[in-house]
Amino acid sequence: MVDKIKTEWLNQPLQNILAGIVVTLALIPEVIAFSFIAGVEPMVGLYASVVMAISISFLGGRPAMISAAAGAIALIVSPLVKEYGVDYLIFATILMGVIQVIFGLFKVGALLKFIPNSVMIGFVNALGILIFMAQLEHIFNISFATYIYVIVTLLIVYITPYFIKTIPAPLFAIVILTSVYIMFGADVKTVGDLGEIKRTLPEFIIPNVPYTLETLLIVLPYSISMAIVGLVESLLTAKIVDDATDTMSDKNKESRGQGFSNIITGFFGGMGGCAMIGQSVVSVEYGGTTRLATFTAGAFLMFMILVLGDIMVQIPMSVLAAIMVMVAFKTFDWGTFKYIKHGEKSDIFVMLITVIAVVLTNNLAVGVIIGVLLSALFFLKKISNVTVLKTDKEEMTYHISGNIFYASIESMMDQINFNDTNRTIYLNFDDAKIYDDAAVQAIEQIVDQLKTHNEVYVTNLSKESYDKFMRQTTIDSSHLVQKGVNEYV
């Protein structure tokens, strides 16, 4: 237990604290923007981010991953807030958490292994594109000074690591350029232009809604959507951080942790949240490896709100945008171009569709779901190819190879000649495997049609296929006489 605490909390503390501070500064503009998307005041998103980050640092299954108010959740709840108000949002957030805890108890984290590599590549690339696109409004068509701040920020972030390795370059850039702005001023937009920052602590809240079945029916569809989208993004983010740090995390614990954190967040007046992919990448990129980085992100955000609120609102948005542009370029998988050149066409297509779906919908979960479904369809098509080779001597033998199931039976039956008469026909399954009742019914149909004018025998079923066939078939056992079957009788 002591060793686990040291590993997850106390390893390289200064590095993790500094990474958490950088994450905080990267969180602020996005969280405020997400609050506007959801239709609530900025403090709802900021409070959610404080509570989510602090609570998940204790409850989550992935150290160094950052959770806060999220854009995907904001898009879902916007209609609910518009029609019913903030209290319904808070109730939906609490219910979202309950659903995620249930998902965690049923070990839905194991489903992550079913996401193909092509979808993961598309997911990561779409994330990089979305991060980049989100910064454009803070850079272009504002002022000449904005461009200067962006260029200087990029130079500092790029050059500083060659000379100073103890302080993350983005933190260095924010401190220097915010100080320059405070001292000399400039025609640039600041964090304060995004919304009012109130210097108060979050308060414990019981949502003021009628606790009736009608209320539950209103909120439940939103809560289910929030829970699923939040969990998809959180588990995919955990996978990305796993790969970046060459470590493993407990996905089911993360599912439960996300749920409990959202319950706590709701009771403190925050909107729903999940793992923040961009900020998690920032955390890892600048040295975050432990839960201390996550805790620092939430605690320092609260410190910024209460103590440094007057300074926080003067941070130039162009500085934060430039930092996130660098993050976007580092997030994008530049090996994708090599992958496109040498990968399978179906995998490349899935990857590209995933990227396009995410960019068009601005929803990472939608892109992943579409990508997984497409990949599954291609996989079904690939494994449903059945080969039937015919040996026509004194006796006719159909050598059937492949996986026999609902998606492949048509291919198998198309290769059988049902016009044969007065022949002895063998259906040889030594290179085939029967998977479902549709396969059994298809074989029965072949036998029934051929036996009218022929002698028909099913031969050489494997032990597993034979057992499945015999449990479900209705054909007479006299049609199962060839060597390879009698062994099991």
Secondary structure, DSSP 8 states (H G I E B T S, - for coil): -HHHHIIIIISSHHHHHHHHHHHHHHHHHHHHHHHHHHTS-HHHHHHHHHHHHHHHHHH-SSTT--EEE-HHHHHHHHHHHHHH-HHHHHHHHHHHHHHHHHHHHTTGGGGGGGS-HHHHHHHHHHHHHHHHHHHGGGTSSS-HHHHHHHHHHHHHHHHGGGT--SS-HHHHHHHHHHHHHHHH--S--BGGGG--------------S--SHHHHHHHHHHHHHHHHHHHHHHHHHHHHHHHHHT----HHHHHHHHHHHHHHHHHTT---EEE-HHHHHHHHHTT--SHHHHHHHHHHHHHHHHTSHHHHTTSBHHHHHHHHHHHHHHHS-TTHHHHHHHS-HHHHHHHHHHHHHHHHHT-HHHHHHHHHHHHHHHHHHHHT--EEEEEESSSEEEEEEEEESTTTHHHHHHTS-TT--S-EEEEEEEEEEE-SHHHHHHHHHHHHHHTTTSEEEEE---HHHHHHHHHH--S-GGG--STTTGGG-
